[in-house]
Amino acid sequence: MKDGGNNRSREPHSFSGWIKNVVLLLLSVSLVLVGAEVFVRYHEPQMLSFPHSRKNFAPPIFRANAKWLFELRSGTVYDHQSPYGDFRVTVRVNQDGFRSPAVEVRKPPGVFRIFIVGDSTTFGLGVENHETYPARLEAKLNEGAGEGLRFEVINGGVPGYNLAHYYLVLRDIVFRYDPDLILLGILPWNDWDLAKQDWVGEKNGLPGGLRQALFVDAEGRVRLKGQKTLRPESLRFNVLPGGVKRFLRANSHLYHFLGERLYRLRKNLNLASWVGLADAAELTADGLRKLGLSPETIRKKLDEQDRGNWRKGMALFEAILRMAREKNIPLAVLLIPHLYESHRTVLVPKYAYLGGASTGLHLRKWLKDRKVLNLELVQKLDPFNEKKLYLRYDKHFNAYGNELIARFLHAFLLENRLVPTGRAAAAKPERL
């Protein structure tokens, strides 16, 4: 009886001790989270504006094109705000459908005209018209132009374009403007997505036009048939209730900080499984060497999965070079890195963007063998802080990144005597 009494007397004490431990645990976790929130707010402040829908993700600036599916709608002025909240810019498209000041089809006397063909990076998604690298390049060239000489740089970049579009645009549009120099802005993997693309009227391994499950809707947005509307919160923690996510999305820097890194980790794990590696952390340069892998090995793996990309890409490239040479117009290639080729963090290792890295290596050798002038920007941009080169969420180059590209491109053109120098000096781009 005595022992039973002692047990009964201890039960309330044990229960209260358990409650005390739970409270202490919750308090400790809360303090850690608060401390982490304060730390992130001070050292890595995040963009809290995170709209619920992606209505504004694809800007309504397009119109349908019978040959290459879509093009910029001439005369468009559109206030483009990122669904992620990291930019708000005004997109202005001229009367010819280029994101450039108005130009005459017939080149005026004393004008040296450069036509740049590319995708959303050349277009300058996320920056103002004057902040794009083609606009920055034009300003730099004109600053050093001799008397009676003026440079025009036409921004022929269109979001969503790839190498097949470049070929068709060059064939049907570019030469009308009598360019003195053509620049091809290439993102190796992004612009090489050709294997699943249907070519219409194919002749001699080249497309007469394109056919894909893409269309331009009534608002002028390019959409994929059957595409469901995606929401930015899909990049975040799906296990949390909607009300909690909305509160954290609007108030917590830590939520966005961890969510972004979770998203990157997921992408890396997908890439790792793609090439047969178990751990994304091993997709670093050192990790590749330890595993006995090289970019060439990775390229071989990728080529085995999709040989059609390289076959189609080379046919297009050969045709582009041939057209330029027949017109006696110099052509140079600008090899532009994606974020994942230059970003040096644990969760996004430098060699994680395997397709771009491998295709880029193959393409560089191909261009060198054919003596095609090209500017490789991966190494050029490497010394700079990659966090300052790209938009936080969108992953396109910000104004700073576009300025750097323009500076390196300016020096490249002068050093290789691709433009008349006038009073310009071929100085190396200085660090910003």
C-alpha positions in Angstrom: 0.0 0.0 0.0 2.8 2.3 0.8 4.5 1.7 -2.5 1.2 2.2 -4.3 0.8 5.5 -2.6 4.2 6.6 -3.6 3.5 5.7 -7.2 0.3 7.8 -7.1 2.1 10.7 -5.6 4.7 10.6 -8.4 2.2 10.5 -11.3 1.3 14.2 -11.2 4.9 15.1 -10.8 5.8 13.0 -13.9 3.0 14.5 -16.0 4.0 18.0 -15.1 7.6 17.2 -15.9 6.5 16.0 -19.3 4.6 19.1 -20.0 7.5 21.2 -18.8 9.9 19.3 -21.2 7.5 19.9 -24.1 7.2 23.6 -23.4 11.0 23.9 -23.1 11.4 22.1 -26.4 8.8 24.3 -28.2 10.4 27.4 -26.7 13.9 26.2 -27.8 12.6 25.6 -31.4 10.9 28.9 -31.4 14.0 30.7 -30.3 16.1 28.9 -32.9 13.6 29.9 -35.7 13.4 33.5 -34.5 17.2 33.6 -34.4 17.4 32.1 -37.9 14.8 34.6 -39.1 16.8 37.5 -37.7 20.0 36.2 -39.2 18.6 35.7 -42.7 16.9 39.2 -42.6 20.2 40.8 -41.7 22.6 38.7 -43.9 20.4 37.4 -46.8 17.2 39.5 -47.0 14.6 37.9 -49.3 12.0 39.2 -51.6 8.6 38.9 -49.8 6.4 39.8 -52.7 5.2 36.5 -54.0 1.8 36.7 -55.8 -0.6 33.8 -55.6 -0.9 33.3 -59.4 1.4 33.3 -62.4 -0.9 35.3 -64.6 1.9 37.8 -65.3 4.6 35.1 -65.8 4.4 35.1 -69.7 4.1 38.7 -70.8 1.3 39.3 -73.5 3.8 40.7 -76.1 3.5 38.0 -78.8 1.6 37.3 -81.9 1.4 34.1 -83.9 3.8 33.4 -86.8 3.0 30.7 -89.4 6.6 29.6 -89.8 8.2 29.9 -86.4 5.1 29.7 -84.2 5.4 33.1 -82.5 7.2 36.5 -82.6 7.1 39.8 -80.7 4.1 41.9 -81.5 5.2 45.2 -83.1 4.5 48.5 -81.2 3.9 46.7 -77.8 4.4 48.7 -74.6 3.9 46.5 -71.6 4.5 46.8 -67.8 6.0 43.4 -67.0 6.1 42.5 -63.3 7.7 39.2 -62.2 5.3 36.8 -60.4 8.2 36.3 -58.0 8.4 40.0 -57.2 12.1 40.5 -58.3 11.5 42.9 -61.2 9.1 45.4 -62.7 10.0 46.8 -66.0 8.5 48.3 -69.1 8.9 46.3 -72.3 8.9 48.4 -75.5 8.8 46.6 -78.9 9.5 48.7 -82.0 7.5 48.8 -85.2 9.5 45.9 -86.7 9.0 43.6 -83.7 12.4 44.1 -82.0 13.2 45.3 -78.5 15.2 48.2 -79.8 14.7 51.8 -80.8 13.1 52.3 -84.2 15.3 51.4 -87.1 15.0 51.9 -90.9 15.0 48.7 -92.9 17.3 50.5 -95.4 20.5 51.2 -93.5 21.4 55.0 -93.5 24.8 56.1 -94.6 27.5 56.2 -91.9 25.8 53.5 -89.9 27.5 50.2 -88.8 24.7 47.8 -88.0 25.0 44.8 -85.7 22.1 42.3 -85.5 22.0 40.1 -82.4 19.9 36.9 -82.6 19.0 35.2 -79.3 16.5 34.1 -76.7 15.1 35.7 -73.5 18.7 36.5 -72.3 19.4 38.6 -75.3 15.9 40.1 -75.2 16.7 41.1 -71.6 13.9 39.5 -69.6 13.6 41.3 -66.3 15.5 44.5 -67.2 14.6 47.8 -68.9 15.2 48.3 -72.7 18.3 50.4 -72.1 19.7 47.9 -69.6 19.8 44.9 -72.0 23.3 43.9 -73.2 22.6 44.9 -76.8 21.6 48.4 -75.8 24.6 48.7 -73.5 26.8 47.5 -76.3 25.4 50.1 -78.7 26.0 52.9 -76.1 29.6 51.8 -75.6 30.4 51.6 -79.3 28.9 55.0 -80.0 30.9 56.5 -77.1 34.1 55.7 -79.0 32.8 56.1 -82.6 34.8 58.3 -84.9 33.3 61.3 -86.7 30.6 60.4 -89.2 30.2 56.9 -87.8 27.2 55.7 -85.8 26.5 52.2 -84.5 23.1 50.5 -84.4 22.7 47.3 -82.5 19.4 45.5 -83.2 18.1 43.4 -80.3 16.7 40.3 -82.1 16.2 38.3 -78.9 12.8 36.7 -78.3 11.9 34.7 -75.2 11.4 31.0 -75.9 13.5 30.9 -79.1 16.0 28.3 -79.8 18.5 27.4 -82.6 15.7 26.4 -85.0 14.1 29.8 -84.6 17.5 31.6 -85.1 17.9 29.8 -88.4 14.5 30.7 -89.7 14.7 34.3 -88.5 18.2 34.7 -90.2 16.9 33.1 -93.3 13.7 35.3 -93.6 14.3 38.5 -91.6 17.9 39.5 -90.6 19.5 40.0 -94.0 16.7 42.5 -95.0 18.4 44.9 -92.6 21.8 44.7 -94.3 23.8 44.0 -91.1 27.5 44.6 -91.1 27.9 42.0 -88.4 25.8 39.2 -87.0 26.1 38.0 -83.4 24.5 34.7 -82.2 23.7 34.7 -78.5 23.7 31.0 -77.5 22.8 29.3 -74.2 24.1 25.8 -75.0 21.5 23.6 -73.4 18.6 25.9 -73.5 19.0 26.6 -77.2 19.7 23.0 -78.0 16.3 21.6 -77.1 15.5 20.4 -80.6 15.0 16.7 -80.5 11.3 16.8 -79.8 10.6 19.7 -82.1 8.6 18.9 -85.2 10.0 20.5 -88.4 7.5 21.2 -91.2 8.6 21.1 -94.8 12.0 19.6 -93.9 14.5 19.7 -96.7 18.2 18.8 -96.7 18.0 18.3 -92.9 16.6 21.8 -92.4 13.2 23.0 -91.4 10.8 25.0 -93.6 8.9 25.8 -90.5 8.1 24.6 -87.0 5.2 22.7 -85.5 4.8 22.3 -81.7 2.0 22.2 -79.2 2.4 26.0 -78.7 -0.1 28.8 -79.4 -0.5 32.5 -78.7 -3.7 33.1 -76.7 -6.1 36.1 -77.1 -4.0 38.1 -74.6 -0.8 37.6 -76.6 0.8 35.1 -74.2 2.7 32.0 -75.5 1.2 28.9 -74.0 1.5 25.1 -74.3 -1.7 23.3 -75.3 -3.1 21.5 -72.3 -0.8 23.4 -69.9 -2.1 23.8 -66.4 -1.6 27.1 -64.6 1.3 26.8 -62.2 1.7 28.7 -59.0 4.8 30.0 -57.4 3.9 28.3 -54.1 4.7 25.0 -55.8 8.3 26.0 -55.3 7.8 26.1 -51.6 6.8 23.7 -48.7 3.7 21.9 -49.9 3.2 20.1 -46.5 2.1 23.4 -44.8 -1.5 24.5 -44.7 -2.5 27.1 -47.2 -3.1 29.8 -44.6 0.2 29.2 -42.9 2.0 29.4 -46.3 0.3 32.6 -47.2 1.4 34.1 -43.9 5.0 32.9 -44.2 5.1 34.0 -47.8 4.1 37.5 -46.8 6.2 37.9 -43.7 9.1 35.4 -43.4 12.5 35.8 -45.0 13.6 32.4 -43.6 10.7 30.7 -45.4 11.8 32.1 -48.8 15.5 31.4 -48.0 14.9 27.7 -47.2 12.3 27.3 -49.9 14.6 28.5 -52.6 17.3 26.1 -51.5 14.9 23.2 -51.3 13.9 23.9 -54.9 17.5 24.0 -56.0 18.2 20.7 -54.1 15.3 19.1 -55.9 16.6 20.2 -59.3 20.1 18.9 -58.4 18.7 15.5 -57.2 16.8 15.2 -60.5 20.0 16.0 -62.4 22.0 13.5 -60.3 19.6 10.7 -61.0 19.6 11.7 -64.7 23.3 10.8 -65.0 23.2 7.9 -62.7 24.7 9.6 -59.6 23.3 9.1 -56.2 24.4 12.3 -54.5 24.0 15.8 -55.9 26.9 17.0 -53.7 29.2 14.9 -55.8 28.4 16.9 -59.0 31.3 19.2 -58.3 34.5 19.3 -60.3 36.3 17.4 -57.6 33.4 14.9 -57.2 33.4 14.2 -60.9 37.1 13.5 -60.9 36.8 11.2 -57.9 34.0 9.3 -59.6 36.2 8.9 -62.7 33.8 11.2 -64.7 34.6 14.1 -66.9 32.4 16.6 -68.9 33.2 14.4 -71.9 31.8 11.3 -70.1 28.7 13.3 -69.2 28.3 14.4 -72.7 28.5 10.8 -73.9 25.8 9.9 -71.5 23.6 12.7 -72.7 24.3 12.0 -76.3 23.2 8.4 -75.8 19.9 9.6 -74.4 19.3 12.2 -77.1 21.4 12.1 -80.3 18.8 14.0 -82.2 19.6 17.3 -80.5 23.2 17.4 -81.7 22.4 16.2 -85.2 19.7 18.9 -85.7 21.8 21.6 -84.0 24.8 21.0 -86.2 22.6 21.1 -89.3 21.2 24.4 -88.2 24.6 25.8 -87.3 26.2 24.8 -90.6 23.3 26.4 -92.5 23.6 29.7 -90.4 27.3 29.9 -91.1 26.8 29.1 -94.8 24.1 31.9 -95.1 26.4 34.5 -93.5 29.4 33.5 -95.7 27.3 33.6 -98.9 26.2 37.2 -97.9 29.8 38.0 -97.0 28.7 39.1 -93.5 30.9 38.3 -90.5 29.3 36.2 -87.8 30.5 35.6 -84.3 29.0 33.5 -81.5 28.4 34.6 -77.9 28.3 31.6 -75.5 26.3 32.7 -72.6 26.2 30.7 -69.3 23.1 29.8 -67.5 23.0 30.5 -63.7 23.8 26.8 -62.9 27.0 26.9 -65.0 28.5 29.7 -62.9 26.8 29.5 -59.5 29.1 28.2 -56.8 27.1 27.0 -53.9 26.8 23.6 -52.2 23.2 23.1 -53.4 23.8 24.4 -56.9 27.4 23.1 -57.8 29.1 24.5 -60.9 28.8 21.3 -62.9 25.2 20.6 -62.0 24.0 22.1 -65.3 25.3 19.1 -67.1 23.5 19.4 -70.4 24.7 23.0 -70.9 28.2 22.2 -69.7 28.6 19.2 -72.0 26.9 20.7 -75.1 29.0 23.8 -74.5 32.2 21.9 -74.5 31.3 20.1 -77.7 30.2 23.3 -79.3 33.3 25.2 -78.4 35.5 22.5 -80.0 33.3 22.5 -83.1 33.5 26.3 -83.4 37.3 26.2 -82.9 37.8 23.5 -85.6 35.9 25.7 -88.0 37.6 28.9 -87.0 34.4 30.6 -86.0 35.1 33.5 -83.7 33.3 33.1 -80.3 33.3 34.7 -76.9 33.0 32.2 -74.0 31.5 34.0 -71.1 31.6 31.3 -68.4 35.2 31.9 -67.6 34.9 35.7 -68.1 32.1 36.0 -65.6 33.6 33.4 -63.1 35.5 36.0 -61.0 32.4 38.0 -60.3 29.9 37.3 -57.6 27.2 35.3 -59.3 24.6 36.5 -56.8 24.9 39.9 -58.3 24.6 38.8 -61.9 21.2 37.1 -61.9 17.7 38.0 -60.8 16.9 36.4 -57.5 14.1 34.1 -58.6 13.8 34.5 -62.3 17.4 33.4 -63.0 17.9 35.8 -66.0 20.7 38.3 -65.9 20.0 41.5 -64.0 21.2 45.0 -65.1 24.6 44.3 -63.6 25.0 41.0 -65.4 23.9 42.6 -68.7 26.4 45.4 -68.2 29.2 42.9 -67.7 28.2 41.0 -70.9 28.2 44.2 -72.8 31.7 45.2 -71.5 33.2 41.8 -72.4 31.5 41.8 -75.8 32.7 45.3 -76.5 36.3 44.3 -75.8 35.9 41.1 -77.9 34.6 43.0 -81.0 37.5 45.6 -80.8 40.2 43.0 -80.2 39.1 40.9 -83.1 38.6 44.0 -85.4 35.0 43.1 -86.0 33.9 46.8 -85.8 35.5 50.0 -87.0 37.5 51.4 -84.1 37.5 55.1 -84.7 38.7 56.7 -81.5 37.8 53.6 -79.5 40.5 51.7 -77.5 40.4 48.0 -77.0 40.6 48.1 -73.2 39.8 45.1 -71.0 36.5 45.4 -69.1 37.2 46.6 -65.7 35.7 45.1 -62.6 32.5 46.8 -61.4 
